[in-house]
């Protein structure tokens, strides 16, 4: 997700494992299914779950002193130069691709990331973590629709379970203070973010087939960031800023660790760990996020929240199982 470009590789893996040969993506070789992961790879997988699982709580931390658009802009101001550094001289993007890549960036950052940050501002960190964890569910459904394939019964059931889980999680917030309360509007923005980010990744697959992973990731992020800048400038003009070390640290973590390091570590894991094992990071990530939210902000999880978490994880499992059976 939370998040960032963190689910870009999910869309790549989805196309390699669920939608068949006509949507293969040009990536480095994916690890064979029967390959035994090394201890080092499993440790990297756990590290990635922690890195990505902390993204929503860290966003909440940054929002304590920075407004949403400013925090988002600062995050990508840090991430974009590094993404371009990995791209320049390796993969070129033709001019004819710029309009589609720009639209992709506006969708991913201008809608997906901005809605996520505003949504986190209006919810507790634990609720934000769980709603954002539904992105892979929507990726699976959108991919099936894009290819004009029927959505399977399991996928429909998984989608229903995920929505039911979101409703329960959003209705059972027990924050430690009014600052961390969950509103219907905040939960709705996070759901909008999950839908937009999922569609972003499904849409990006066609572009990455033509122009490469790094080029599409870097240029769509740059163009989405440039589209965001005027709005962030407007916000900074209207809202007093408190640029604290905490805010800068949060933006640096989101830009360096979640957006850049997380993306490349995930792509590396897809080459060294079987896809089914690599996908388990999607189950660990919300667990890390909820635990971190409890420690950092004192979020209390009631019975409805616990049931909602289980429903979201069940929905994720059902859609992932449907994907695996389609291989």
Residue pairs with C-beta under 8 A, 6 or more apart in sequence:
1 7
1 52
1 55
1 56
1 116
1 132
1 133
1 135
1 193
1 194
1 197
2 52
2 55
2 56
2 59
2 116
2 128
2 129
2 132
2 258
2 289
3 52
3 55
3 56
3 112
3 113
3 116
3 132
3 135
3 193
3 197
3 258
4 52
4 55
4 113
4 254
4 258
4 259
4 262
4 263
5 108
5 217
5 221
5 259
5 262
5 263
6 52
6 55
6 258
6 259
6 262
6 263
6 266
7 135
7 136
7 139
7 197
7 198
7 201
8 201
8 204
8 213
8 217
8 263
9 263
9 266
9 267
9 270
10 135
10 136
10 139
10 201
10 282
11 139
11 143
11 201
11 202
11 204
11 205
12 25
12 27
12 205
12 208
12 213
12 270
13 30
13 270
13 275
13 278
13 279
14 139
14 140
14 143
14 202
14 323
15 23
15 24
15 25
15 143
15 205
16 24
16 25
16 27
16 30
16 275
17 275
17 323
17 324
17 326
17 327
18 140
18 143
18 144
18 323
18 324
18 326
18 327
19 143
19 144
19 147
19 149
19 326
20 326
23 147
23 205
23 209
24 209
25 205
25 208
25 209
25 213
26 208
26 209
26 212
26 213
27 213
27 267
27 270
28 267
28 270
28 271
29 271
30 270
30 271
30 275
31 37
31 270
31 271
31 272
31 273
31 274
31 275
31 278
32 274
33 274
33 275
33 276
34 274
35 273
35 274
37 45
37 272
37 273
37 274
37 277
38 272
41 269
41 272
41 273
42 273
44 265
44 268
44 269
45 269
45 273
45 277
45 278
45 280
45 281
46 284
47 265
48 262
48 265
48 266
48 269
48 281
49 281
49 284
49 285
49 287
49 288
50 288
51 257
51 258
51 261
51 262
51 265
52 258
52 262
52 281
52 285
52 288
53 129
53 284
53 285
53 286
53 287
53 288
53 289
53 292
54 253
54 258
54 288
54 289
54 292
55 254
55 258
55 289
56 120
56 125
56 128
56 129
56 132
56 289
56 293
57 125
57 129
57 289
57 292
57 293
57 296
57 297
58 250
58 253
58 254
58 258
59 71
59 116
59 117
59 120
59 125
59 128
59 250
59 254
60 120
60 121
60 124
60 125
60 128
60 180
60 293
60 296
60 297
61 246
61 250
61 296
62 71
62 246
62 247
62 250
62 251
62 254
63 71
63 117
63 120
63 121
64 179
64 246
64 247
65 242
65 243
65 244
65 246
65 247
66 74
66 241
66 242
66 243
66 247
66 250
66 251
67 235
67 236
67 239
67 241
68 114
68 117
68 118
68 120
68 121
68 235
69 114
69 117
69 228
69 231
69 232
69 234
69 235
70 232
70 235
70 236
70 239
70 241
71 117
71 247
71 250
71 251
71 254
72 109
72 113
72 114
72 117
72 228
72 232
73 225
73 228
73 229
73 232
74 247
74 248
74 251
74 255
75 251
75 254
75 255
75 259
76 109
76 113
76 221
76 224
76 225
76 228
76 255
76 259
77 225
77 255
78 251
78 252
78 254
78 255
78 256
79 221
79 254
79 255
79 256
79 259
79 260
80 218
80 221
80 222
80 225
82 255
82 256
82 260
83 214
83 217
83 218
83 221
83 222
83 259
83 260
84 218
84 222
86 214
86 218
86 264
87 214
87 215
87 217
87 218
87 219
90 214
90 215
91 211
91 212
91 213
91 214
91 215
92 215
93 101
93 211
93 215
93 216
93 219
94 211
97 207
97 210
97 211
98 219
98 223
100 207
101 207
101 211
101 216
101 219
101 220
101 223
102 220
102 223
102 224
102 227
104 200
104 203
104 204
104 207
104 216
104 220
104 224
105 219
105 220
105 221
105 222
105 223
105 224
105 225
105 227
106 223
106 224
106 227
107 196
107 199
107 200
107 203
107 224
108 196
108 197
108 200
108 204
108 220
108 221
108 224
109 221
109 224
109 225
109 227
109 228
110 224
110 227
110 228
111 192
111 193
111 196
112 193
112 196
112 197
112 200
113 193
113 197
113 224
114 228
115 189
115 190
115 192
115 193
115 196
116 128
116 132
116 189
116 190
116 193
116 197
118 186
118 189
119 128
119 131
119 186
119 187
119 188
119 189
119 190
119 191
119 192
119 193
120 128
120 186
120 190
121 186
122 182
122 183
122 185
122 186
122 187
122 189
123 131
123 170
123 173
123 181
123 182
123 183
123 186
123 187
123 190
124 173
124 175
124 180
124 181
124 182
124 293
124 297
124 299
125 180
125 289
125 292
125 293
125 296
125 297
125 299
126 173
126 289
126 290
126 293
126 294
126 299
126 301
126 305
127 169
127 170
127 173
127 182
127 186
127 187
127 190
127 305
128 186
128 190
129 286
129 289
129 290
129 293
130 165
130 166
130 169
130 286
130 289
130 290
130 308
130 309
130 312
131 166
131 169
131 170
131 187
131 190
131 191
131 194
132 190
132 193
132 194
133 282
133 285
133 286
133 289
133 312
133 313
133 316
134 162
134 165
134 166
134 191
134 194
134 312
134 315
134 316
135 194
135 197
135 198
136 198
136 282
136 316
136 319
136 320
137 158
137 159
137 162
137 198
137 315
137 316
137 319
138 159
138 194
138 195
138 198
138 199
139 198
139 201
139 202
140 155
140 158
140 319
140 320
140 322
140 323
141 151
141 155
141 159
141 198
141 319
142 198
142 199
142 202
143 202
143 205
144 150
144 151
144 152
144 155
145 151
146 202
146 203
151 159
152 322
154 318
154 319
154 321
154 322
155 318
155 319
155 322
157 315
157 318
158 314
158 315
158 316
158 317
158 318
158 319
158 322
159 315
159 319
160 315
161 311
161 312
161 314
161 315
161 318
162 311
162 312
162 315
162 316
163 315
164 308
164 311
165 307
165 308
165 309
165 310
165 311
165 312
165 313
165 314
165 315
166 187
166 191
166 308
166 312
167 308
168 304
168 305
168 307
168 308
168 311
169 304
169 305
169 308
169 309
169 312
170 182
170 184
170 187
170 308
171 304
172 301
172 302
172 303
172 304
172 305
172 308
173 180
173 181
173 182
173 299
173 305
174 299
174 300
174 301
174 302
174 305
175 181
175 182
175 297
175 298
175 299
175 300
176 297
176 298
176 299
176 300
177 298
180 297
180 298
180 299
204 216
204 220
207 216
207 220
208 216
213 267
217 263
221 259
266 278
266 281
269 278
269 281
270 278
276 324
279 320
282 316
282 320
283 313
283 316
283 317
286 309
286 312
286 313
290 299
290 301
290 309
293 299
294 300
294 301
301 309
